[in-house]
């Protein structure tokens, strides 16, 4: 990820880029910062749905922090990016600990 910026190779105007690497965690970058979150060590049963869970976790975090709008994404900063990414990675990892995530019904806590 050294030297990489969200607008280098992405469509112009992308304010936030998230990239997952499975057991190696994920990267997030905005116009001002880049962060990495390691994947937690879990017993992987099934990876079906992990990417969807990651995206849902990132969106849920943005909703919870009032940053769902384009303006809310601008200039998140390294600390907020790290919190968003860690949350999303945890959600994805938890999904991997259960068999057949594609058949589960979503519930709210």
Secondary structure, DSSP 8 states (H G I E B T S, - for coil): -TT--TTSSS-TT--EEEEE-GGG-EEEEESS-EEEE-------S--TTHHHHHHHHHHHHHHHTT--SHHHHTT-HHHHHHHHHHHHHHHHHHHTTSS-GGG------
